[in-house]
């Protein structure tokens, strides 16, 4: 079993997402498929299935490797450098957009 090697970069106190959608897409009038919340700073961005893949771009640009699904009913995490989807036992409840 593989483990994410970036768990120490998750900051639950700093992650308080409240954007109604992908921040870059909202600013540019774009669209998205699903949303992700950066687990270092709380930035909300669109997934890799979206046309602009802003969550991956944010991770690469600022070095914040772990995102969490920002979709209702989902709480999984993804680490870009480790290419790993995972869940964390004991993690706080996942916020989501309405």
C-alpha positions as CSV (number, residue, x, y, z in Angstrom):
1,X,0.0,0.0,0.0
2,X,1.3,3.4,-1.0
3,X,1.2,6.4,1.4
4,X,1.1,10.0,0.6
5,X,4.5,11.5,1.5
6,X,3.0,15.1,1.8
7,X,0.6,14.6,4.8
8,X,2.6,17.1,6.8
9,X,1.6,19.9,4.4
10,X,-2.1,19.5,5.2
11,X,-3.2,22.4,7.4
12,X,-6.8,21.8,8.6
13,X,-6.8,25.2,10.4
14,X,-5.9,27.1,7.2
15,X,-8.4,25.2,5.0
16,X,-11.7,27.0,5.2
17,X,-13.0,27.1,1.7
18,X,-16.0,29.2,0.9
19,X,-15.8,29.9,-2.8
20,X,-19.0,28.9,-4.7
21,X,-16.9,27.5,-7.6
22,X,-13.4,27.5,-9.2
23,X,-11.9,30.8,-8.3
24,X,-10.1,31.2,-11.7
25,X,-13.1,30.0,-13.7
26,X,-15.4,32.4,-11.9
27,X,-13.0,35.3,-12.6
28,X,-12.6,34.4,-16.3
29,X,-16.2,33.3,-17.0
30,X,-15.1,29.7,-17.5
31,X,-16.7,26.4,-16.5
32,X,-15.8,23.4,-14.5
33,X,-16.8,19.7,-14.0
34,X,-15.9,19.1,-10.3
35,X,-14.2,21.1,-7.6
36,X,-11.2,20.5,-5.4
37,X,-10.0,22.3,-2.2
38,X,-6.3,22.8,-1.7
39,X,-5.4,21.3,1.7
40,X,-2.6,23.8,2.4
41,X,-4.4,27.1,1.7
42,X,-8.1,26.3,1.0
43,X,-8.0,27.5,-2.6
44,X,-11.0,26.2,-4.6
45,X,-10.2,25.1,-8.2
46,X,-11.5,22.8,-10.9
47,X,-10.5,19.2,-11.4
48,X,-8.5,17.5,-14.2
49,X,-11.7,16.7,-16.1
50,X,-12.5,20.4,-16.4
51,X,-11.2,22.3,-19.4
52,X,-8.6,24.4,-17.5
53,X,-7.5,22.0,-14.7
54,X,-6.9,24.8,-12.3
55,X,-6.4,22.6,-9.2
56,X,-3.4,20.9,-10.8
57,X,-2.1,24.3,-12.0
58,X,-2.3,25.7,-8.4
59,X,-0.5,22.6,-7.0
60,X,2.3,23.0,-9.6
61,X,2.6,26.7,-9.3
62,X,2.6,27.2,-5.5
63,X,3.8,23.7,-4.4
64,X,0.6,22.7,-2.5
65,X,0.4,19.0,-3.4
66,X,-2.8,17.7,-1.7
67,X,-6.4,18.5,-2.6
68,X,-9.6,17.2,-1.3
69,X,-12.9,16.8,-3.1
70,X,-15.1,19.8,-2.7
71,X,-18.2,17.9,-4.0
72,X,-21.2,17.2,-1.7
73,X,-20.9,13.7,-0.1
74,X,-17.3,13.2,-0.9
75,X,-14.3,13.4,1.4
76,X,-11.4,11.8,-0.4
77,X,-7.9,13.4,-0.9
78,X,-5.5,13.3,-3.8
79,X,-1.8,14.0,-3.8
80,X,-0.5,15.2,-7.2
81,X,3.2,14.4,-6.8
82,X,2.5,10.9,-5.4
83,X,-0.4,10.3,-7.9
84,X,-2.4,8.9,-5.0
85,X,-6.1,9.0,-4.0
86,X,-6.7,8.3,-0.4
87,X,-9.0,8.8,2.7
88,X,-7.8,9.9,6.1
89,X,-9.3,8.4,9.2
90,X,-10.0,11.1,11.7
91,X,-10.0,13.9,9.2
92,X,-12.5,16.7,9.9
93,X,-15.7,16.6,7.8
94,X,-15.2,17.6,4.2
95,X,-16.7,21.0,3.3
96,X,-18.4,21.2,-0.1
97,X,-20.1,23.7,-2.3
98,X,-23.9,23.9,-2.2
